[in-house]
């Protein structure tokens, strides 16, 4: 292991869900992170969907352009504290699968928002927080700015980064 702290953060592919990363970086200035944003997604049970399911294609489908832009801004603005950041999907809503996924991913801790509610665009998406809380891996809850939920992309980026640079 490279000494970086490997953390998993659940996401609904909204800009608001990325605010957890900003708060984590603010609170942990001496730590370098390898971050994995995870999303729960249960594909339909049809043979065709299961045979042709691709995590990468599903991530592309679930991401909105504002999320991609904000993701890139966060990644580029925090190069000294974020060694890597990537997206992943947990493709099955089965306790044993999720438990094994977590145990085999070398996770140091989960970082979850203490108050934010996820708003999933797809009916097949599911909340990973109940599974995270059941795991034996340490969980850190972070208070995020809830006032950004009604803002547009530019206002959210300003809120997340202008406040950071004036500290």
C-alpha positions in Angstrom: 0.0 0.0 0.0 1.3 3.5 -0.8 0.4 5.2 2.5 -2.6 7.0 1.1 -5.9 6.6 2.9 -8.4 4.7 0.7 -11.9 6.0 1.3 -15.2 5.2 -0.3 -17.9 7.8 -0.6 -21.5 7.0 -1.8 -22.8 9.2 -4.6 -26.0 9.8 -6.5 -24.1 11.5 -9.3 -25.3 15.0 -8.1 -23.0 17.9 -7.6 -24.2 18.1 -4.0 -22.9 14.6 -3.3 -19.4 15.9 -4.3 -19.4 18.4 -1.4 -18.4 15.5 0.9 -15.0 15.5 -0.8 -14.5 19.2 -0.2 -15.4 18.9 3.4 -13.2 15.8 3.9 -10.2 17.7 2.3 -10.8 20.7 4.6 -10.9 18.5 7.7 -7.9 16.4 6.8 -5.2 18.7 5.5 -2.3 16.4 6.2 -3.8 13.3 4.6 -3.5 12.1 1.0 -6.6 10.2 -0.2 -7.4 7.6 -2.8 -11.1 8.2 -3.2 -13.7 5.9 -4.8 -17.2 7.3 -5.4 -19.6 4.4 -5.3 -23.1 4.0 -6.5 -25.6 1.2 -5.9 -27.3 0.0 -9.1 -29.4 -3.1 -9.6 -29.7 -3.9 -13.3 -32.9 -5.6 -14.4 -32.9 -9.4 -14.2 -33.4 -10.0 -17.9 -30.8 -12.2 -19.6 -30.0 -9.5 -22.1 -29.5 -6.8 -19.5 -27.3 -9.0 -17.4 -25.2 -10.3 -20.3 -24.5 -6.8 -21.7 -24.2 -4.9 -18.4 -21.1 -2.7 -18.3 -20.2 -0.6 -15.2 -18.4 2.0 -17.4 -21.4 2.4 -19.7 -23.8 2.7 -16.7 -21.6 5.3 -15.1 -21.6 7.3 -18.3 -25.4 7.0 -18.5 -25.9 8.1 -14.9 -23.6 11.1 -14.9 -24.9 14.5 -15.9 -22.6 17.0 -17.5 -22.6 19.3 -14.5 -21.5 16.4 -12.3 -18.6 15.6 -14.7 -17.5 19.2 -14.7 -17.7 19.5 -10.9 -15.9 16.2 -10.5 -13.0 17.4 -12.7 -12.8 20.7 -10.8 -12.6 18.9 -7.5 -10.0 16.5 -8.8 -7.8 19.3 -10.3 -8.2 21.7 -7.3 -7.1 19.1 -4.7 -4.1 17.4 -6.4 -2.0 17.7 -3.3 -4.5 15.9 -1.1 -6.2 13.6 -3.6 -3.9 11.1 -5.2 -6.6 9.4 -7.2 -10.4 9.6 -7.5 -12.6 7.2 -9.5 -16.1 6.1 -9.9 -17.5 2.6 -9.3 -20.8 0.8 -9.2 -22.0 -1.9 -7.0 -24.1 -3.8 -9.5 -26.2 -6.0 -7.2 -28.5 -5.3 -4.2 -27.6 -8.5 -2.4 -26.2 -8.4 1.2 -23.5 -11.0 0.6 -22.3 -9.5 -2.7 -22.1 -6.0 -1.1 -20.4 -7.4 2.0 -17.8 -9.2 -0.1 -17.3 -6.2 -2.3 -16.5 -4.0 0.7 -14.2 -6.6 2.4 -12.2 -7.1 -0.8 -11.7 -3.5 -1.7 -9.0 -2.5 0.8 -11.1 0.3 2.2 -9.7 2.3 5.1 -13.0 4.0 5.8 -16.3 5.2 4.4 -17.1 8.8 4.3 -20.8 9.6 4.3 -22.8 12.8 4.6 -24.5 13.2 8.0 -27.6 14.9 6.7 -27.8 14.8 2.9 -30.5 12.7 1.3 -29.7 11.1 -2.0 -31.9 11.8 -5.0 -31.5 8.9 -7.5 -32.3 9.6 -11.2 -32.7 5.9 -12.0 -35.3 3.6 -10.4 -32.6 0.9 -10.4 -30.3 2.9 -8.1 -30.2 2.2 -4.4 -28.9 3.7 -1.2 -25.6 2.1 0.0 -25.6 3.9 3.4 -27.5 1.1 5.2 -25.0 -1.5 3.9 -22.1 0.8 4.8 -23.3 1.2 8.3 -23.7 -2.6 8.7 -20.1 -3.2 7.6 -17.2 -3.6 9.9 -15.2 -0.9 8.1 -14.9 2.5 10.0 -17.5 5.1 8.9 -17.0 8.9 9.3 -19.9 11.1 8.9 -19.3 14.6 7.5 -21.6 17.6 7.8 -22.1 19.1 4.4 -23.6 22.4 3.2 -27.2 21.7 2.7 -27.9 25.1 1.3 -26.5 24.2 -2.1 -29.3 21.9 -3.1 -31.3 24.6 -4.9 -28.4 26.2 -6.6 -27.2 25.8 -10.2 -23.9 24.5 -11.3 -22.0 27.8 -11.2 -23.4 28.8 -7.8 -22.5 25.4 -6.3 -18.9 25.5 -7.6 -18.6 29.1 -6.2 -20.0 27.9 -2.9 -17.7 25.0 -2.7 -14.5 26.6 -3.9 -14.7 30.4 -3.2 -15.4 29.6 0.5 -12.4 27.3 0.5 -10.0 29.8 -1.0 -11.0 32.6 1.4 -10.2 30.6 4.5 
